[in-house]
Amino acid sequence: MPKNQFERMMFALMTVIVTVHGYVFYSLYVVNGKVLMDINQTHSVIEAINAQNGVYMFGSYFPIWTVVIVEFFFAYVLECLIGSPCSFRLACKVFDPRKTHPVLFETAIICATAGIMCPAMSFIAAWLYYPYYEGFSFITLLANWLKLVCYNFPFAFFSQLFFIQPLIRTLFRAIFRRNEAVAAEH
């Protein structure tokens, strides 16, 4: 899809914007929502987050927008430096992009990206959301990381394959190919 470095960066930006918002919602509401409501004795997740003055991250409580920005930064850097280049190389090891149907090749890239980014971002999240108030244990960090991978991978795989990537690819084509058509007319 992206033809040059600028387009690759824009594609990654578009992907990460949608993905990070999805993961923050998923983590707070789906995975941890009941626990947050029980601890804070509220009837909604947002009330629970407000009752505890934000989301616990790196030993303190921060507003949700801070969590989104921090996760966005890590996800964008990882996607640009590791996720995108490595997933393309992995897909090329299995399929020849010149001989493989584009849908199959794109699916291979999406699967490889989920396989790389989910464990990497889950490891970062294990550090960010570690219960530092209990002291630090490397074994606990690893256990939290594995738990996060188990929670996040199914969501990552299916949301990227069936929702996020089709949406981003459609938007990307509409934005960048329309600009090419306009430039060709002039």
Secondary structure, 3 states (H helix, E strand, C coil): CCCCHHHHHHHHHHHHHHHHHHHHHHHHHHHCHHHHHHHHCCCCHHHHHHHCCCEEECCEEECHHHHHHHHHHHHHHHHHHHHHHHHHHHHHHHCCCCCCCHHHHHHHHHHHHHHHHHHHHHHHHHHHCCCHHHCCCHHHHHHHHHHHHHHHHHHHHHHHHHHHHHHHHHHHHHHHHHHHHHHHHC
